[in-house]
Amino acid sequence: MAKVIVLGGCGAVGSVAARTLASAKDFSEVIIGDINLEKAKALASSIGTQNVRAVKVDAGDPRSISAAIKGADIVLNCIGPFYLFVKAVLSAAIEARINYVDVCDDVDATYEILNMDDSVKKAGITALIGMGSSPGVTNILAKLAADTLLEEVDSIDIYHAHGGEPIEGEGVIAHRFHCMSIDIPQFLDGELKTVKFFSGDGIALQEEVDFHRLGKGIRVYPYPHPEQVTLPRYIKARRVTNKGTVLPDEYYKLITEICRLGLHTREPLDFKGKKVIPYEVSIAYILKRRDEILKETNFGTQRGCVKVVVAGKKGGKKHSYVFSLSSGDQALGEGTGIPAAMGVILMQRGKVTGKGVLPPEACLNPMDFVGLISEVVKPKKGGASFEGVILESIDETGKATRMEI
């Protein structure tokens, strides 16, 4: 049987993916690769199956990556931030000719790895990129609507909100700083354009969205995710947007204000004769305030929702479909780690087609993915918090019909 290695296997996403893969019957060995070997060993032990082991891997050292993935059949890359590490990991997979899956949600990193397509094809392997929640599930649901539900697609609007994760560290916050600081692509009026988070079109694109199980009127902001870059390559549409937020709103506003003021800079400042790095102070303050804000707002357990709205024509009339995936006690880790593991399982089963660097909409049959949900996502005692995919069909009059798939 096959062997899979999960790089970044101790993180919020990687640990969920490792547990999910260990419970599947498709792999003789699941390897947890992490820079913290002791933590990886503890996770392997806690999973409690004989087919799981741990190895140390340093994503900053190409030799360490190559040594860790040697002998694996599939590499699942959950090491972030991807704009720093994805190229090195994918390069190691190319050199070793090992199939590759990641959950890359950095658009600048996505551009880089799309440019590695020729090298991946020459190696005769498949690199399934962005196989998480957003991107990942969002791409698959958009393709499902375009291929089977609508005759013509006009727009694809993607929304996501989550919060309350038990694990949130420096890397997560640094990634949010990065997302707020770079040009944000949005596919508008048939063209890929960029907006700024803190000005102009970036502010104009903000909107309030209702999320199943999370609440109504939640403000979302333009996000530099890959969907608006890759989806128009495979689905003809006039608009593809991606917007999201982190809950509670008070916490996300704290991060945005610190970033807007430039307090995320890593350039040292002189303060009373000492060198102070604003980034380090900001990270420490945000992490401290996060715990306080969660208590002050009585936030409760972690939760999240992803929403995909695909609008177009059906029977010559305007029609739209709204997909929602939500959970009352799961968020980033489960929402991203489980789809990533599902992508690995589908790859092992020969359900990922094509060679080269491919987003989910280019190489996966949506019904293969949907069919795997009930196999992988197990109900919890006392009831399942994950409800599957909720689908609303909305006709030209605004009448909505709800169903579950």
C-alpha positions in Angstrom: 0.0 0.0 0.0 0.9 3.6 -0.3 2.7 6.0 2.1 1.8 9.6 2.6 3.7 12.3 4.5 2.0 15.3 6.0 4.4 18.2 6.2 3.5 20.7 8.9 1.7 17.8 10.5 1.5 19.2 14.0 -0.3 22.4 12.9 -4.0 23.2 13.2 -4.6 22.0 9.6 -1.9 19.3 9.3 -2.9 17.5 12.5 -6.5 17.1 11.4 -5.3 15.9 8.0 -3.0 13.4 9.6 -5.7 12.0 11.8 -8.1 11.8 8.9 -5.6 9.9 6.7 -4.7 7.6 9.5 -8.4 6.6 9.9 -8.7 5.9 6.1 -7.9 2.4 4.7 -5.8 3.7 1.8 -2.4 4.0 3.3 0.0 1.6 4.9 1.8 4.4 6.5 1.1 8.0 7.5 4.1 10.1 8.3 3.9 13.3 10.4 6.6 15.7 9.3 7.2 18.7 11.5 10.1 20.9 12.8 9.1 19.9 16.3 9.9 16.2 16.4 8.8 15.6 20.0 5.4 17.2 19.3 5.1 15.1 16.1 5.9 11.9 18.1 3.3 12.9 20.7 0.7 13.4 18.0 1.5 10.1 16.3 1.1 8.4 19.7 -2.2 10.1 20.4 -3.6 8.9 17.1 -3.1 5.4 18.4 -2.7 3.4 15.2 0.4 1.5 14.2 0.7 3.0 10.8 1.6 6.5 12.0 5.1 7.7 12.7 6.9 11.0 13.0 10.0 12.6 11.3 11.7 16.0 11.7 11.6 18.3 8.8 12.8 21.9 8.5 11.1 23.7 5.6 13.9 26.2 5.5 16.4 23.4 4.5 15.9 21.8 1.1 18.0 18.8 2.2 15.7 18.2 5.2 12.6 18.3 3.0 14.1 15.8 0.5 15.2 13.4 3.3 11.7 13.6 4.9 9.7 12.8 1.8 12.0 10.1 0.5 10.0 6.9 -0.1 6.5 8.6 0.1 3.9 8.2 -2.6 2.2 11.5 -1.9 3.3 14.6 -0.1 0.6 16.7 1.6 2.1 20.2 2.3 0.5 22.1 5.1 3.5 24.2 5.9 2.7 27.9 6.0 3.2 30.7 5.2 3.2 29.3 1.7 4.7 32.5 0.2 7.9 31.5 2.1 8.0 27.7 1.9 5.8 26.3 -0.9 8.3 26.6 -3.7 11.0 24.6 -1.8 8.6 21.8 -0.9 7.2 21.5 -4.4 10.7 21.6 -5.8 11.7 18.6 -3.6 8.6 16.7 -4.7 9.5 17.4 -8.4 13.0 16.2 -7.9 11.8 13.0 -6.1 8.9 12.5 -8.6 6.3 12.3 -5.9 2.7 13.4 -6.3 1.9 16.5 -4.3 -1.1 18.1 -2.6 -1.2 21.4 -0.7 -3.6 23.8 0.9 -1.9 26.9 -0.4 -4.1 30.0 0.0 -1.6 32.6 -0.8 -2.2 34.1 -4.2 1.4 35.3 -4.7 2.6 31.8 -4.0 0.0 30.4 -6.3 1.4 32.4 -9.2 4.8 31.0 -8.4 3.8 27.4 -8.4 1.6 27.8 -11.5 4.8 28.8 -13.2 6.3 25.5 -12.2 3.8 23.6 -14.3 6.3 22.6 -17.0 8.7 21.2 -14.4 5.9 19.2 -12.8 4.8 17.8 -16.1 8.4 16.8 -17.0 8.6 14.9 -13.7 5.4 13.0 -14.7 3.6 14.0 -11.5 0.5 15.8 -10.4 0.5 18.8 -8.1 -3.0 19.4 -6.7 -2.9 22.9 -5.3 -5.2 24.8 -3.0 -7.0 21.7 -1.7 -8.4 23.1 1.5 -11.6 25.0 2.3 -11.0 28.3 0.4 -9.5 27.5 -1.9 -10.5 23.9 -2.4 -14.1 23.1 -1.5 -15.1 26.4 -3.0 -13.5 25.6 -6.3 -15.2 22.2 -6.4 -18.7 23.6 -5.6 -18.3 26.3 -8.2 -17.4 23.6 -10.8 -20.4 21.5 -9.7 -22.8 24.4 -10.3 -21.2 25.3 -13.7 -21.0 21.7 -15.0 -24.4 20.3 -13.8 -26.7 23.0 -12.5 -26.5 26.0 -14.7 -26.4 26.4 -18.5 -24.4 29.6 -18.2 -22.4 31.2 -15.4 -22.3 34.9 -14.8 -20.7 35.2 -11.4 -19.0 33.2 -8.6 -18.8 34.9 -5.2 -17.0 33.1 -2.4 -17.4 34.0 1.3 -15.8 32.6 4.4 -15.8 33.3 8.1 -14.3 31.4 11.0 -13.1 31.9 14.5 -12.4 30.6 18.0 -9.8 28.0 17.0 -7.9 26.5 20.0 -4.6 26.9 18.2 -3.6 30.3 16.8 0.0 31.4 16.6 2.3 33.9 15.1 2.2 32.4 11.7 -1.5 32.8 11.4 -1.4 36.5 12.3 1.6 37.1 10.1 -0.4 35.6 7.2 -3.3 38.0 7.9 -0.8 40.9 7.8 0.5 39.7 4.5 -3.0 39.4 3.0 -3.9 42.9 4.0 -0.6 44.3 2.6 -0.4 42.9 -0.9 -2.4 43.6 -4.0 -5.6 41.6 -3.9 -6.8 40.0 -7.2 -10.5 40.0 -8.0 -12.0 39.0 -11.3 -14.3 41.9 -12.3 -16.1 42.6 -15.5 -14.3 39.7 -17.3 -10.8 40.9 -16.2 -8.4 40.1 -13.4 -7.8 43.3 -11.5 -6.2 44.1 -8.2 -7.5 46.2 -5.2 -6.0 47.5 -2.0 -7.4 46.3 1.3 -7.4 49.7 3.0 -8.5 52.0 0.1 -10.6 52.5 -3.0 -12.1 49.5 -4.6 -11.0 47.3 -1.6 -13.3 49.3 0.7 -16.1 49.4 -1.9 -16.0 45.6 -2.2 -16.7 45.1 1.5 -20.2 43.8 2.2 -22.4 42.3 4.9 -23.2 38.6 4.4 -25.5 36.1 6.2 -23.8 32.9 7.2 -25.5 29.7 8.1 -25.0 29.0 11.9 -22.8 32.1 12.3 -25.3 34.9 12.0 -26.6 37.7 9.8 -24.9 40.8 8.5 -21.3 39.7 9.1 -18.9 42.1 7.3 -16.5 40.5 4.9 -13.4 41.9 3.2 -11.6 41.2 -0.1 -9.2 38.3 0.4 -6.1 37.5 -1.8 -7.0 33.9 -2.3 -6.3 31.9 -5.5 -9.9 31.1 -6.6 -10.3 34.4 -8.5 -7.1 33.6 -10.4 -7.7 29.9 -11.2 -11.5 29.6 -11.6 -11.8 31.9 -14.7 -9.3 29.7 -16.4 -11.7 26.8 -16.3 -15.1 28.3 -15.9 -16.4 31.1 -18.1 -17.7 33.9 -15.9 -17.9 37.7 -15.7 -17.1 37.9 -12.0 -15.2 35.8 -9.5 -14.7 37.4 -6.0 -13.4 36.1 -2.7 -14.2 37.8 0.6 -13.8 36.7 4.2 -13.3 37.6 7.8 -12.2 36.2 11.2 -14.6 36.1 14.2 -15.3 37.7 16.4 -15.4 41.0 14.6 -13.7 42.9 17.4 -10.7 40.6 17.0 -10.4 41.0 13.3 -10.7 44.8 13.5 -7.8 44.8 16.0 -5.6 43.1 13.5 -6.7 45.3 10.6 -6.1 48.5 12.7 -2.6 47.4 13.7 -1.8 46.6 10.1 -3.3 49.9 8.8 -1.1 51.8 11.3 2.0 50.0 10.0 2.7 48.4 13.3 3.3 45.0 11.5 6.7 46.2 10.2 9.8 44.2 11.0 12.0 47.2 10.7 13.5 48.0 14.1 12.7 51.3 15.8 14.7 53.2 18.5 12.8 53.5 21.7 14.5 54.9 24.8 17.9 53.7 23.5 16.7 50.2 22.7 15.8 48.6 19.4 12.2 47.6 19.2 10.6 45.6 16.4 6.9 46.6 16.0 6.0 43.3 14.5 7.1 41.3 17.5 5.3 43.7 20.0 2.1 43.6 17.8 2.1 39.8 17.6 2.4 39.5 21.4 -0.3 42.1 22.0 -2.7 40.5 19.5 -2.3 37.0 21.0 -2.9 38.4 24.5 -6.0 40.4 23.4 -7.4 37.5 21.4 -7.9 35.4 24.6 -9.4 38.5 26.3 -11.8 39.3 23.4 -13.0 35.7 23.2 -13.9 35.9 26.8 -15.4 39.4 26.6 -17.6 38.4 23.7 -18.6 35.0 25.2 -17.6 33.6 21.8 -17.8 30.0 22.9 -16.6 27.1 20.7 -14.8 27.4 17.4 -17.0 27.6 14.4 -16.9 28.5 10.7 -18.8 28.6 7.4 -17.9 28.8 3.8 -20.4 30.1 1.3 -20.3 29.9 -2.5 -22.9 31.8 -4.6 -22.9 30.8 -8.3 -25.3 32.9 -10.5 -26.2 32.5 -14.1 -28.9 31.1 -16.3 -31.0 28.0 -16.3 -33.7 27.4 -18.9 -32.9 30.8 -20.3 -33.8 32.5 -17.0 -31.8 33.9 -14.2 -31.0 31.4 -11.5 -28.5 31.1 -8.7 -27.2 28.4 -6.3 -25.9 29.0 -2.8 -23.7 26.3 -1.2 -23.0 26.5 2.5 -20.7 24.3 4.6 -20.8 25.1 8.3 -20.0 23.7 11.6 -20.9 24.7 15.1 -17.8 23.4 16.8 -15.2 23.2 14.0 -13.4 25.9 12.1 -10.1 26.4 10.3 -8.3 23.1 11.2 -11.2 20.8 10.3 -12.5 23.0 7.5 -9.2 22.9 5.7 -7.5 19.7 7.0 -10.4 17.3 6.1 -10.7 18.5 2.5 -6.9 18.3 2.1 -7.0 14.7 3.3 -9.9 13.9 1.0 -7.8 15.3 -1.9 -5.0 12.9 -0.9 -7.4 10.0 -0.7 -8.9 10.8 -4.1 -5.4 11.1 -5.6 -4.5 7.7 -4.2 -7.7 6.2 -5.7 -6.8 7.5 -9.1 -9.6 10.1 -9.1 -7.3 13.1 -9.7 -6.7 13.4 -13.4 -4.0 15.1 -15.4 -0.3 16.0 -14.9 1.1 19.3 -14.0 0.1 22.0 -11.5 -3.7 21.8 -11.2 -6.3 23.5 -9.0 -9.2 21.3 -7.8 -11.6 22.5 -10.6 -9.1 21.3 -13.2 -8.6 17.8 -12.1 -11.4 16.6 -9.7 -14.9 15.4 -10.4 -17.1 17.2 -7.9 -19.3 14.2 -7.4 -16.3 12.1 -6.4 -15.5 14.6 -3.7 -19.1 14.9 -2.5 -19.4 11.1 -2.4 -16.4 10.9 -0.2 -17.8 13.2 2.5 -20.0 10.7 4.3 -17.1 8.2 4.3 -14.6 10.6 5.8 -16.6 13.0 8.0 -17.9 10.9 10.9 -20.8 12.1 13.1 -19.8 12.9 16.7 -21.4 11.4 19.7 -24.5 13.5 20.5 -24.9 14.5 16.9 -22.9 15.7 14.0 -21.8 19.3 14.0 -20.9 19.2 10.3 -24.1 19.2 8.3 -22.7 18.4 4.9 -23.3 20.7 2.0 -26.5 22.8 2.3 -27.7 23.9 -1.1 -30.2 26.7 -1.9 -31.7 26.9 -5.4 -33.0 30.5 -6.1 -35.1 31.2 -9.2 -35.6 34.5 -11.0 -38.4 35.5 -8.7 -36.2 35.0 -5.6 -38.0 31.9 -4.5 -35.5 29.6 -2.6 -35.6 25.8 -2.4 -33.3 24.3 0.2 -31.8 20.8 0.1 -28.8 18.9 1.4 -26.2 17.0 -0.6 
